[in-house]
């Protein structure tokens, strides 16, 4: 059985999941707030990934 590492799960939750959510929001007619929240989710996730590297 293949186990997902912590780094792979973090990348999935910060990049892949919001992009899939954005794609689904663009295919299905949805509100602009849903698209804005997905972009915000991705931005905050990428900032969270970047901050620990800057402190070292």
PQR file of N, CA, C, O and H, with PARSE charges and radii, in Angstrom:
ATOM      1  N   UNK A   1       0.830  -1.177   0.000 -0.4000 1.5000
ATOM      2  CA  UNK A   1       0.000   0.000   0.000 -0.0000 2.0000
ATOM      3  C   UNK A   1       0.883   1.251   0.000  0.5500 1.7000
ATOM      4  O   UNK A   1       1.835   1.347   0.775 -0.5500 1.4000
ATOM      5  N   UNK A   2       0.562   2.192  -0.864 -0.4000 1.5000
ATOM      6  CA  UNK A   2       1.346   3.420  -0.993 -0.0000 2.0000
ATOM      7  C   UNK A   2       0.865   4.459   0.000  0.5500 1.7000
ATOM      8  O   UNK A   2      -0.324   4.776   0.040 -0.5500 1.4000
ATOM      9  H   UNK A   2      -0.212   2.114  -1.493  0.4000 1.0000
ATOM     10  N   UNK A   3       1.768   4.989   0.796 -0.4000 1.5000
ATOM     11  CA  UNK A   3       1.426   6.013   1.782 -0.0000 2.0000
ATOM     12  C   UNK A   3       1.854   7.378   1.256  0.5500 1.7000
ATOM     13  O   UNK A   3       2.946   7.522   0.705 -0.5500 1.4000
ATOM     14  H   UNK A   3       2.734   4.732   0.763  0.4000 1.0000
ATOM     15  N   UNK A   4       1.013   8.357   1.423 -0.4000 1.5000
ATOM     16  CA  UNK A   4       1.323   9.715   0.987 -0.0000 2.0000
ATOM     17  C   UNK A   4       2.122  10.403   2.087  0.5500 1.7000
ATOM     18  O   UNK A   4       1.739  10.379   3.257 -0.5500 1.4000
ATOM     19  H   UNK A   4       0.126   8.241   1.870  0.4000 1.0000
ATOM     20  N   UNK A   5       3.238  11.017   1.695 -0.4000 1.5000
ATOM     21  CA  UNK A   5       4.059  11.713   2.677 -0.0000 2.0000
ATOM     22  C   UNK A   5       3.411  13.039   3.062  0.5500 1.7000
ATOM     23  O   UNK A   5       2.467  13.499   2.420 -0.5500 1.4000
ATOM     24  H   UNK A   5       3.549  11.037   0.745  0.4000 1.0000
ATOM     25  N   UNK A   6       3.931  13.631   4.108 -0.4000 1.5000
ATOM     26  CA  UNK A   6       3.387  14.908   4.593 -0.0000 2.0000
ATOM     27  C   UNK A   6       3.566  16.011   3.546  0.5500 1.7000
ATOM     28  O   UNK A   6       2.678  16.841   3.354 -0.5500 1.4000
ATOM     29  H   UNK A   6       4.698  13.258   4.630  0.4000 1.0000
ATOM     30  N   UNK A   7       4.711  16.012   2.877 -0.4000 1.5000
ATOM     31  CA  UNK A   7       4.972  17.040   1.861 -0.0000 2.0000
ATOM     32  C   UNK A   7       4.028  16.888   0.666  0.5500 1.7000
ATOM     33  O   UNK A   7       3.530  17.884   0.142 -0.5500 1.4000
ATOM     34  H   UNK A   7       5.433  15.338   3.033  0.4000 1.0000
ATOM     35  N   UNK A   8       3.781  15.657   0.236 -0.4000 1.5000
ATOM     36  CA  UNK A   8       2.862  15.435  -0.879 -0.0000 2.0000
ATOM     37  C   UNK A   8       1.444  15.848  -0.512  0.5500 1.7000
ATOM     38  O   UNK A   8       0.734  16.416  -1.342 -0.5500 1.4000
ATOM     39  H   UNK A   8       4.186  14.848   0.662  0.4000 1.0000
ATOM     40  N   UNK A   9       1.024  15.576   0.710 -0.4000 1.5000
ATOM     41  CA  UNK A   9      -0.313  15.957   1.146 -0.0000 2.0000
ATOM     42  C   UNK A   9      -0.434  17.469   1.240  0.5500 1.7000
ATOM     43  O   UNK A   9      -1.469  18.029   0.878 -0.5500 1.4000
ATOM     44  H   UNK A   9       1.601  15.115   1.385  0.4000 1.0000
ATOM     45  N   UNK A  10       0.607  18.136   1.719 -0.4000 1.5000
ATOM     46  CA  UNK A  10       0.584  19.596   1.801 -0.0000 2.0000
ATOM     47  C   UNK A  10       0.494  20.216   0.416  0.5500 1.7000
ATOM     48  O   UNK A  10      -0.273  21.156   0.209 -0.5500 1.4000
ATOM     49  H   UNK A  10       1.448  17.681   2.012  0.4000 1.0000
ATOM     50  N   UNK A  11       1.265  19.704  -0.535 -0.4000 1.5000
ATOM     51  CA  UNK A  11       1.188  20.212  -1.901 -0.0000 2.0000
ATOM     52  C   UNK A  11      -0.188  19.962  -2.506  0.5500 1.7000
ATOM     53  O   UNK A  11      -0.715  20.807  -3.229 -0.5500 1.4000
ATOM     54  H   UNK A  11       1.889  18.940  -0.368  0.4000 1.0000
ATOM     55  N   UNK A  12      -0.764  18.815  -2.215 -0.4000 1.5000
ATOM     56  CA  UNK A  12      -2.096  18.524  -2.728 -0.0000 2.0000
ATOM     57  C   UNK A  12      -3.122  19.504  -2.174  0.5500 1.7000
ATOM     58  O   UNK A  12      -3.953  20.026  -2.917 -0.5500 1.4000
ATOM     59  H   UNK A  12      -0.336  18.128  -1.628  0.4000 1.0000
ATOM     60  N   UNK A  13      -3.064  19.753  -0.869 -0.4000 1.5000
ATOM     61  CA  UNK A  13      -4.054  20.629  -0.242 -0.0000 2.0000
ATOM     62  C   UNK A  13      -3.865  22.099  -0.605  0.5500 1.7000
ATOM     63  O   UNK A  13      -4.828  22.865  -0.558 -0.5500 1.4000
ATOM     64  H   UNK A  13      -2.389  19.328  -0.265  0.4000 1.0000
ATOM     65  N   UNK A  14      -2.647  22.512  -0.967 -0.4000 1.5000
ATOM     66  CA  UNK A  14      -2.419  23.924  -1.254 -0.0000 2.0000
ATOM     67  C   UNK A  14      -2.427  24.255  -2.737  0.5500 1.7000
ATOM     68  O   UNK A  14      -2.647  25.410  -3.100 -0.5500 1.4000
ATOM     69  H   UNK A  14      -1.865  21.889  -1.006  0.4000 1.0000
ATOM     70  N   UNK A  15      -2.194  23.282  -3.602 -0.4000 1.5000
ATOM     71  CA  UNK A  15      -2.129  23.576  -5.034 -0.0000 2.0000
ATOM     72  C   UNK A  15      -3.156  22.768  -5.828  0.5500 1.7000
ATOM     73  O   UNK A  15      -3.981  23.346  -6.536 -0.5500 1.4000
ATOM     74  H   UNK A  15      -2.016  22.343  -3.308  0.4000 1.0000
ATOM     75  N   UNK A  16      -3.115  21.468  -5.721 -0.4000 1.5000
ATOM     76  CA  UNK A  16      -3.942  20.604  -6.568 -0.0000 2.0000
ATOM     77  C   UNK A  16      -5.428  20.733  -6.232  0.5500 1.7000
ATOM     78  O   UNK A  16      -6.253  20.889  -7.133 -0.5500 1.4000
ATOM     79  H   UNK A  16      -2.445  20.999  -5.146  0.4000 1.0000
ATOM     80  N   UNK A  17      -5.773  20.669  -4.955 -0.4000 1.5000
ATOM     81  CA  UNK A  17      -7.189  20.744  -4.575 -0.0000 2.0000
ATOM     82  C   UNK A  17      -7.833  22.074  -4.984  0.5500 1.7000
ATOM     83  O   UNK A  17      -8.932  22.053  -5.540 -0.5500 1.4000
ATOM     84  H   UNK A  17      -5.103  20.542  -4.224  0.4000 1.0000
ATOM     85  N   UNK A  18      -7.192  23.247  -4.732 -0.4000 1.5000
ATOM     86  CA  UNK A  18      -7.823  24.492  -5.190 -0.0000 2.0000
ATOM     87  C   UNK A  18      -7.919  24.591  -6.712  0.5500 1.7000
ATOM     88  O   UNK A  18      -8.882  25.153  -7.232 -0.5500 1.4000
ATOM     89  H   UNK A  18      -6.300  23.264  -4.281  0.4000 1.0000
ATOM     90  N   UNK A  19      -6.934  24.053  -7.431 -0.4000 1.5000
ATOM     91  CA  UNK A  19      -7.007  24.094  -8.893 -0.0000 2.0000
ATOM     92  C   UNK A  19      -8.145  23.218  -9.409  0.5500 1.7000
ATOM     93  O   UNK A  19      -8.837  23.595 -10.355 -0.5500 1.4000
ATOM     94  H   UNK A  19      -6.151  23.596  -7.009  0.4000 1.0000
ATOM     95  N   UNK A  20      -8.341  22.059  -8.798 -0.4000 1.5000
ATOM     96  CA  UNK A  20      -9.468  21.210  -9.194 -0.0000 2.0000
ATOM     97  C   UNK A  20     -10.795  21.896  -8.855  0.5500 1.7000
ATOM     98  O   UNK A  20     -11.756  21.813  -9.619 -0.5500 1.4000
ATOM     99  H   UNK A  20      -7.779  21.753  -8.029  0.4000 1.0000
ATOM    100  N   UNK A  21     -10.837  22.566  -7.716 -0.4000 1.5000
ATOM    101  CA  UNK A  21     -12.023  23.298  -7.309 -0.0000 2.0000
ATOM    102  C   UNK A  21     -12.312  24.449  -8.281  0.5500 1.7000
ATOM    103  O   UNK A  21     -13.465  24.688  -8.641 -0.5500 1.4000
ATOM    104  H   UNK A  21     -10.056  22.634  -7.095  0.4000 1.0000
ATOM    105  N   UNK A  22     -11.258  25.159  -8.703 -0.4000 1.5000
ATOM    106  CA  UNK A  22     -11.418  26.230  -9.683 -0.0000 2.0000
ATOM    107  C   UNK A  22     -11.914  25.693 -11.013  0.5500 1.7000
ATOM    108  O   UNK A  22     -12.793  26.292 -11.632 -0.5500 1.4000
ATOM    109  H   UNK A  22     -10.321  24.966  -8.410  0.4000 1.0000
ATOM    110  N   UNK A  23     -11.367  24.584 -11.457 -0.4000 1.5000
ATOM    111  CA  UNK A  23     -11.796  23.977 -12.712 -0.0000 2.0000
ATOM    112  C   UNK A  23     -13.271  23.592 -12.647  0.5500 1.7000
ATOM    113  O   UNK A  23     -14.024  23.840 -13.589 -0.5500 1.4000
ATOM    114  H   UNK A  23     -10.652  24.098 -10.955  0.4000 1.0000
ATOM    115  N   UNK A  24     -13.676  22.991 -11.542 -0.4000 1.5000
ATOM    116  CA  UNK A  24     -15.085  22.629 -11.381 -0.0000 2.0000
ATOM    117  C   UNK A  24     -15.966  23.873 -11.336  0.5500 1.7000
ATOM    118  O   UNK A  24     -17.076  23.864 -11.868 -0.5500 1.4000
ATOM    119  H   UNK A  24     -13.064  22.789 -10.777  0.4000 1.0000
ATOM    120  N   UNK A  25     -15.482  24.940 -10.709 -0.4000 1.5000
ATOM    121  CA  UNK A  25     -16.259  26.172 -10.627 -0.0000 2.0000
ATOM    122  C   UNK A  25     -16.386  26.836 -11.996  0.5500 1.7000
ATOM    123  O   UNK A  25     -17.391  27.491 -12.277 -0.5500 1.4000
ATOM    124  H   UNK A  25     -14.580  24.947 -10.277  0.4000 1.0000
ATOM    125  N   UNK A  26     -15.389  26.674 -12.837 -0.4000 1.5000
ATOM    126  CA  UNK A  26     -15.461  27.270 -14.173 -0.0000 2.0000
ATOM    127  C   UNK A  26     -16.357  26.468 -15.107  0.5500 1.7000
ATOM    128  O   UNK A  26     -16.991  27.030 -16.000 -0.5500 1.4000
ATOM    129  H   UNK A  26     -14.573  26.143 -12.609  0.4000 1.0000
ATOM    130  N   UNK A  27     -16.409  25.158 -14.900 -0.4000 1.5000
ATOM    131  CA  UNK A  27     -17.255  24.311 -15.744 -0.0000 2.0000
ATOM    132  C   UNK A  27     -18.725  24.493 -15.378  0.5500 1.7000
ATOM    133  O   UNK A  27     -19.577  24.655 -16.252 -0.5500 1.4000
ATOM    134  H   UNK A  27     -15.894  24.702 -14.174  0.4000 1.0000
ATOM    135  N   UNK A  28     -19.012  24.466 -14.089 -0.4000 1.5000
ATOM    136  CA  UNK A  28     -20.384  24.631 -13.606 -0.0000 2.0000
ATOM    137  C   UNK A  28     -20.615  26.120 -13.357  0.5500 1.7000
ATOM    138  O   UNK A  28     -19.752  26.794 -12.795 -0.5500 1.4000
ATOM    139  H   UNK A  28     -18.320  24.334 -13.379  0.4000 1.0000
ATOM    140  N   UNK A  29     -21.738  26.621 -13.760 -0.4000 1.5000
ATOM    141  CA  UNK A  29     -22.054  28.032 -13.522 -0.0000 2.0000
ATOM    142  C   UNK A  29     -22.130  28.280 -12.022  0.5500 1.7000
ATOM    143  O   UNK A  29     -22.997  27.739 -11.336 -0.5500 1.4000
ATOM    144  H   UNK A  29     -22.439  26.074 -14.217  0.4000 1.0000
ATOM    145  N   UNK A  30     -21.216  29.101 -11.521 -0.4000 1.5000
ATOM    146  CA  UNK A  30     -21.149  29.338 -10.086 -0.0000 2.0000
ATOM    147  C   UNK A  30     -20.959  30.817  -9.795  0.5500 1.7000
ATOM    148  O   UNK A  30     -20.746  31.620 -10.703 -0.5500 1.4000
ATOM    149  H   UNK A  30     -20.512  29.541 -12.078  0.4000 1.0000
ATOM    150  N   UNK A  31     -21.037  31.155  -8.559 -0.4000 1.5000
ATOM    151  CA  UNK A  31     -20.906  32.525  -8.106 -0.0000 2.0000
ATOM    152  C   UNK A  31     -19.434  32.957  -8.134  0.5500 1.7000
ATOM    153  O   UNK A  31     -18.542  32.122  -7.987 -0.5500 1.4000
ATOM    154  H   UNK A  31     -21.210  30.503  -7.821  0.4000 1.0000
ATOM    155  N   UNK A  32     -19.182  34.237  -8.320 -0.4000 1.5000
ATOM    156  CA  UNK A  32     -17.813  34.756  -8.357 -0.0000 2.0000
ATOM    157  C   UNK A  32     -17.117  34.575  -7.015  0.5500 1.7000
ATOM    158  O   UNK A  32     -15.893  34.460  -6.973 -0.5500 1.4000
ATOM    159  H   UNK A  32     -19.906  34.915  -8.440  0.4000 1.0000
ATOM    160  N   UNK A  33     -17.866  34.547  -5.920 -0.4000 1.5000
ATOM    161  CA  UNK A  33     -17.269  34.374  -4.600 -0.0000 2.0000
ATOM    162  C   UNK A  33     -16.623  33.007  -4.448  0.5500 1.7000
ATOM    163  O   UNK A  33     -15.619  32.880  -3.747 -0.5500 1.4000
ATOM    164  H   UNK A  33     -18.861  34.640  -5.954  0.4000 1.0000
ATOM    165  N   UNK A  34     -17.163  32.003  -5.074 -0.4000 1.5000
ATOM    166  CA  UNK A  34     -16.572  30.660  -5.014 -0.0000 2.0000
ATOM    167  C   UNK A  34     -15.205  30.672  -5.690  0.5500 1.7000
ATOM    168  O   UNK A  34     -14.251  30.092  -5.172 -0.5500 1.4000
ATOM    169  H   UNK A  34     -17.978  32.106  -5.644  0.4000 1.0000
ATOM    170  N   UNK A  35     -15.109  31.320  -6.827 -0.4000 1.5000
ATOM    171  CA  UNK A  35     -13.839  31.413  -7.543 -0.0000 2.0000
ATOM    172  C   UNK A  35     -12.832  32.230  -6.736  0.5500 1.7000
ATOM    173  O   UNK A  35     -11.659  31.867  -6.653 -0.5500 1.4000
ATOM    174  H   UNK A  35     -15.884  31.792  -7.247  0.4000 1.0000
ATOM    175  N   UNK A  36     -13.287  33.327  -6.147 -0.4000 1.5000
ATOM    176  CA  UNK A  36     -12.390  34.154  -5.338 -0.0000 2.0000
ATOM    177  C   UNK A  36     -11.890  33.407  -4.110  0.5500 1.7000
ATOM    178  O   UNK A  36     -10.729  33.554  -3.729 -0.5500 1.4000
ATOM    179  H   UNK A  36     -14.240  33.622  -6.215  0.4000 1.0000
ATOM    180  N   UNK A  37     -12.744  32.612  -3.490 -0.4000 1.5000
ATOM    181  CA  UNK A  37     -12.316  31.849  -2.319 -0.0000 2.0000
ATOM    182  C   UNK A  37     -11.300  30.770  -2.686  0.5500 1.7000
ATOM    183  O   UNK A  37     -10.384  30.498  -1.909 -0.5500 1.4000
ATOM    184  H   UNK A  37     -13.688  32.493  -3.800  0.4000 1.0000
ATOM    185  N   UNK A  38     -11.448  30.158  -3.847 -0.4000 1.5000
ATOM    186  CA  UNK A  38     -10.474  29.146  -4.285 -0.0000 2.0000
ATOM    187  C   UNK A  38      -9.122  29.798  -4.552  0.5500 1.7000
ATOM    188  O   UNK A  38      -8.084  29.233  -4.206 -0.5500 1.4000
ATOM    189  H   UNK A  38     -12.192  30.378  -4.477  0.4000 1.0000
ATOM    190  N   UNK A  39      -9.122  30.973  -5.158 -0.4000 1.5000
ATOM    191  CA  UNK A  39      -7.862  31.684  -5.405 -0.0000 2.0000
ATOM    192  C   UNK A  39      -7.229  32.111  -4.082  0.5500 1.7000
ATOM    193  O   UNK A  39      -6.015  32.010  -3.910 -0.5500 1.4000
ATOM    194  H   UNK A  39      -9.965  31.433  -5.439  0.4000 1.0000
ATOM    195  N   UNK A  40      -8.052  32.587  -3.152 -0.4000 1.5000
ATOM    196  CA  UNK A  40      -7.551  32.962  -1.831 -0.0000 2.0000
ATOM    197  C   UNK A  40      -6.981  31.758  -1.094  0.5500 1.7000
ATOM    198  O   UNK A  40      -5.939  31.861  -0.448 -0.5500 1.4000
ATOM    199  H   UNK A  40      -9.039  32.669  -3.292  0.4000 1.0000
ATOM    200  N   UNK A  41      -7.662  30.611  -1.188 -0.4000 1.5000
ATOM    201  CA  UNK A  41      -7.208  29.364  -0.555 -0.0000 2.0000
ATOM    202  C   UNK A  41      -5.822  28.997  -1.076  0.5500 1.7000
ATOM    203  O   UNK A  41      -4.931  28.659  -0.297 -0.5500 1.4000
ATOM    204  H   UNK A  41      -8.510  30.527  -1.713  0.4000 1.0000
ATOM    205  N   UNK A  42      -5.641  29.065  -2.398 -0.4000 1.5000
ATOM    206  CA  UNK A  42      -4.354  28.725  -2.987 -0.0000 2.0000
ATOM    207  C   UNK A  42      -3.283  29.731  -2.558  0.5500 1.7000
ATOM    208  O   UNK A  42      -2.156  29.340  -2.253 -0.5500 1.4000
ATOM    209  H   UNK A  42      -6.364  29.340  -3.031  0.4000 1.0000
ATOM    210  N   UNK A  43      -3.621  31.006  -2.531 -0.4000 1.5000
ATOM    211  CA  UNK A  43      -2.650  32.025  -2.131 -0.0000 2.0000
ATOM    212  C   UNK A  43      -2.202  31.869  -0.693  0.5500 1.7000
ATOM    213  O   UNK A  43      -1.009  31.956  -0.402 -0.5500 1.4000
ATOM    214  H   UNK A  43      -4.536  31.324  -2.779  0.4000 1.0000
ATOM    215  N   UNK A  44      -3.129  31.643   0.198 -0.4000 1.5000
ATOM    216  CA  UNK A  44      -2.784  31.458   1.610 -0.0000 2.0000
ATOM    217  C   UNK A  44      -1.953  30.194   1.788  0.5500 1.7000
ATOM    218  O   UNK A  44      -0.992  30.186   2.557 -0.5500 1.4000
ATOM    219  H   UNK A  44      -4.099  31.573  -0.038  0.4000 1.0000
ATOM    220  N   UNK A  45      -2.313  29.139   1.091 -0.4000 1.5000
ATOM    221  CA  UNK A  45      -1.537  27.898   1.185 -0.0000 2.0000
ATOM    222  C   UNK A  45      -0.111  28.066   0.701  0.5500 1.7000
ATOM    223  O   UNK A  45       0.819  27.547   1.319 -0.5500 1.4000
ATOM    224  H   UNK A  45      -3.094  29.146   0.467  0.4000 1.0000
ATOM    225  N   UNK A  46       0.072  28.779  -0.389 -0.4000 1.5000
ATOM    226  CA  UNK A  46       1.427  29.004  -0.893 -0.0000 2.0000
ATOM    227  C   UNK A  46       2.224  29.899   0.046  0.5500 1.7000
ATOM    228  O   UNK A  46       3.430  29.708   0.202 -0.5500 1.4000
ATOM    229  H   UNK A  46      -0.684  29.200  -0.891  0.4000 1.0000
ATOM    230  N   UNK A  47       1.572  30.871   0.674 -0.4000 1.5000
ATOM    231  CA  UNK A  47       2.264  31.706   1.669 -0.0000 2.0000
ATOM    232  C   UNK A  47       2.681  30.860   2.860  0.5500 1.7000
ATOM    233  O   UNK A  47       3.790  31.017   3.370 -0.5500 1.4000
ATOM    234  H   UNK A  47       0.592  31.026   0.548  0.4000 1.0000
ATOM    235  N   UNK A  48       1.811  29.969   3.309 -0.4000 1.5000
ATOM    236  CA  UNK A  48       2.144  29.102   4.440 -0.0000 2.0000
ATOM    237  C   UNK A  48       3.324  28.197   4.099  0.5500 1.7000
ATOM    238  O   UNK A  48       4.155  27.911   4.961 -0.5500 1.4000
ATOM    239  H   UNK A  48       0.910  29.842   2.895  0.4000 1.0000
ATOM    240  N   UNK A  49       3.403  27.748   2.856 -0.4000 1.5000
ATOM    241  CA  UNK A  49       4.551  26.925   2.453 -0.0000 2.0000
ATOM    242  C   UNK A  49       5.832  27.746   2.369  0.5500 1.7000
ATOM    243  O   UNK A  49       6.917  27.209   2.596 -0.5500 1.4000
ATOM    244  H   UNK A  49       2.728  27.980   2.156  0.4000 1.0000
ATOM    245  N   UNK A  50       5.731  29.030   2.050 -0.4000 1.5000
ATOM    246  CA  UNK A  50       6.907  29.868   1.844 -0.0000 2.0000
ATOM    247  C   UNK A  50       7.483  30.403   3.152  0.5500 1.7000
ATOM    248  O   UNK A  50       8.702  30.522   3.270 -0.5500 1.4000
ATOM    249  H   UNK A  50       4.850  29.466   1.866  0.4000 1.0000
ATOM    250  N   UNK A  51       6.651  30.728   4.135 -0.4000 1.5000
ATOM    251  CA  UNK A  51       7.100  31.358   5.371 -0.0000 2.0000
ATOM    252  C   UNK A  51       8.145  30.525   6.118  0.5500 1.7000
ATOM    253  O   UNK A  51       9.163  31.092   6.515 -0.5500 1.4000
ATOM    254  H   UNK A  51       5.660  30.632   4.040  0.4000 1.0000
ATOM    255  N   UNK A  52       7.965  29.218   6.335 -0.4000 1.5000
ATOM    256  CA  UNK A  52       8.994  28.474   7.090 -0.0000 2.0000
ATOM    257  C   UNK A  52      10.356  28.471   6.392  0.5500 1.7000
ATOM    258  O   UNK A  52      11.378  28.407   7.074 -0.5500 1.4000
ATOM    259  H   UNK A  52       7.138  28.757   6.012  0.4000 1.0000
ATOM    260  N   UNK A  53      10.406  28.535   5.098 -0.4000 1.5000
ATOM    261  CA  UNK A  53      11.689  28.538   4.384 -0.0000 2.0000
ATOM    262  C   UNK A  53      12.407  29.875   4.566  0.5500 1.7000
ATOM    263  O   UNK A  53      13.637  29.915   4.558 -0.5500 1.4000
ATOM    264  H   UNK A  53       9.576  28.587   4.543  0.4000 1.0000
ATOM    265  N   UNK A  54      11.670  30.954   4.728 -0.4000 1.5000
ATOM    266  CA  UNK A  54      12.274  32.266   4.919 -0.0000 2.0000
ATOM    267  C   UNK A  54      12.861  32.425   6.310  0.5500 1.7000
ATOM    268  O   UNK A  54      13.820  33.178   6.480 -0.5500 1.4000
ATOM    269  H   UNK A  54      10.671  30.922   4.734  0.4000 1.0000
ATOM    270  N   UNK A  55      12.321  31.745   7.305 -0.4000 1.5000
ATOM    271  CA  UNK A  55      12.802  31.891   8.666 -0.0000 2.0000
ATOM    272  C   UNK A  55      14.135  31.204   8.899  0.5500 1.7000
ATOM    273  O   UNK A  55      14.861  31.577   9.821 -0.5500 1.4000
ATOM    274  H   UNK A  55      11.542  31.133   7.167  0.4000 1.0000
ATOM    275  N   UNK A  56      14.467  30.239   8.111 -0.4000 1.5000
ATOM    276  CA  UNK A  56      15.715  29.476   8.330 -0.0000 2.0000
ATOM    277  C   UNK A  56      16.914  30.215   7.891  0.5500 1.7000
ATOM    278  O   UNK A  56      18.029  29.708   8.009 -0.5500 1.4000
ATOM    279  H   UNK A  56      13.877  29.937   7.362  0.4000 1.0000
TER
END
